[in-house]
Amino acid sequence: MFPSKKSKSLWSKKNLIARISFVRVKYLFLTWLTVLVGSWVLYVQYSAYTELCRGHECKNAICDKYRRGIIDGSACSGLCDKQTLYMGRCLSTLPNNQVYTGSWGDHDGIIRCKLGEVMHYELGEEPEPRREAPVFDKPTRGTSVEKFREMVFNHLKSKLGEQANLASLVNQILSVADGNKDGRVSLPEARSMWALLQMDEVLLGLLLQDRGHTPRLLGYCGDLYMTERVPYGPLYGLSLPWPLVSWVPNGVQRTMDQWFTPSWPRKAKISMGLLELVEDIFHGTYGSFLICDVAAAHFGYTDRYELRLTNTRAVVPEEEFRRSMRALKCETDADCVYGVDCQTSCDVSGRRCREEPLQPNLAKACSTLKDYLLRGAPSALREELERQLYACMALKGNAGQMNMEHSLILNNLKALLWKQISHTKDS
């Protein structure tokens, strides 16, 4: 017996209602799932932000010590009294190392500040207290300016070794320590400067800023300090979102890195800046330094295409490097690594690392500049430029007469680049 038309119509209507109900439930579930996942992502992002970005804590801690007369410095009044020094966008990547964009009067810069570490805890447990930030207990009350001068001299000597010009460097540092420019260094100002000198990146920044290689120190208060902002960075490269990093082959990534760079004459001028940095820290005024991470991310450039070293932690005094290597035990050469790019060989018989670096700064700089300079280079120049860059990359730290070879290759490269840009407006 065949079903009637009325039965068919009723069955179709029920089927349609059931299908609509299923679609509604499906979309309701997907909406709920989207809201749940979105809320979780927002919570994770907010938790990460509140842990990483603690600028208000940093300011409160510094200003509390300033108002109690423990510390003082050129930026203290603007930060704590006049409110003319502002913290802007958070750039921190570590909770105890706060980094913010900043504004102080007519100056735009980068503000850095040390904080006690955040202690992690499991859900349901009482949070542990934060580790205390520096207490600024040196120099102690009653310390004379001459005694403080001696403290600074000995600290520099321990970092840089015996150098003929240490006394003039001490004078330069005491001049910076005189934050209010009244002709004397007060105890609170001395405490701030002493805290800053414990951070290698600040010390190296002061050493290199006179030659224009690092951003200038604009002001400080305690161990909070502000340097001028470098408008363009990194030197080259494209920061891919983290899900894509593992999917893009290294060769493709290197090619993409070179797409986002200035015109070739401007790249040549920026490259000259890196070569001059290498020249100035090779047996420089205050000894020799090694660049132990020559990644493009540690360099930037100004509106006038002048290179700036934006991360001075990548640079280490050669004296400190050799001391670290002497203390390092090894089985193979792979055990004798300092930072990313500094390596020595292993003395297998004594199971100790040798002191002599295997590769000089210039060879590492040329490796960084090779693709950067060759892409877009004038055809008449390219073959000679490539030859010189490869000769530069072949330099060894322990080669005979290395100083002479180093100087010759460096001067040839600078002359080749200068010849190409000296007649342009970018020079």
Salt bridges, closest charged atoms under 4 A:
GLU51 OE2 - HIS120 NE2 3.79
GLU57 OE1 - ARG54 NH2 3.41
GLU57 OE2 - ARG130 NH2 3.20
ASP64 OD2 - ARG68 NH1 2.74
GLU117 OE1 - ARG131 NH1 2.85
GLU146 OE1 - ARG149 NE 3.68
GLU162 OE2 - LYS157 NZ 2.95
ASP182 OD2 - ARG184 NE 3.80
ASP200 OD1 - LYS159 NZ 3.03
GLU201 OE2 - ARG313 NH2 3.26
GLU228 OE1 - ARG216 NE 3.68
GLU228 OE2 - ARG308 NE 3.98
GLU279 OE1 - LYS414 NZ 2.71
ASP280 OD2 - ARG211 NE 2.91
ASP280 OD2 - HIS213 NE2 2.63
ASP293 OD2 - HIS298 NE2 2.87
GLU306 OE1 - ARG308 NH2 3.52
GLU318 OE2 - ARG322 NH2 2.74
GLU331 OE2 - ARG351 NH1 3.69
ASP347 OD1 - ARG354 NH2 3.93
GLU355 OE1 - ARG322 NH1 3.41
GLU355 OE2 - ARG326 NH1 3.20
GLU356 OE1 - ARG322 NH2 3.40
ASP371 OD1 - LYS370 NZ 3.00
GLU384 OE2 - ARG387 NH2 2.66
ASP426 OD1 - ARG266 NE 3.00
